[in-house]
Amino acid sequence: MCGFAAGFWGVIGVLLFKKDWRHKLFRFSEETVDKIYVAVVLRVDKMKRIRESA
């Protein structure tokens, strides 16, 4: 449990004090969410087209 707390606060502490890292992390997470959203929309569209043609 102590190792988890030290690791957790190590990561959070770096993000609190390193503005550049914080911005990069949030930019990365936004881009990842956008990519997942596009993949889901494309898959749903493909499934709809297959269903309509059948």
Helices and strands as residue ranges (DSSP letters): H 2-17, H 19-53
